[in-house]
Amino acid sequence: MVAKSRKEQIEEMLAEDPRDSFLLYGLAMEHLSTGAEDLALKALQNLMALQPDYPPGYLQAGQLLARLGKEPEARDVYRVGIQVAQKAGDSHAAGEMENFLSLLD
């Protein structure tokens, strides 16, 4: 029997609970770890759409967009993410995104 990859395991769990923020985030990180940046970005966009109050999605999406040379989109994502993080009381995530945003300006 062949062991399933972590990505396959996450996808199976997402089939049961497609709105699970931790699993959606994990899938995006799995795509990033294999260099599939386009799939990672789609997964992060899906995460932000389904779970708009989850700050880590904005942080990772902003970083990825900046790496892809999409600075205006990265700025927009960081700005929304900062508000989401502040509303959630996550000053650490808000501060990280503020720092990344300042590097783009």
Secondary structure, 3 states (H helix, E strand, C coil): CCCCCHHHHHHHHHHHCCCCHHHHHHHHHHHHHCCCHHHHHHHHHHHHHHCCCCHHHHHHHHHHHHHCCCHHHHHHHHHHHHHHHHHHCCHHHHHHHHHHHHHHC
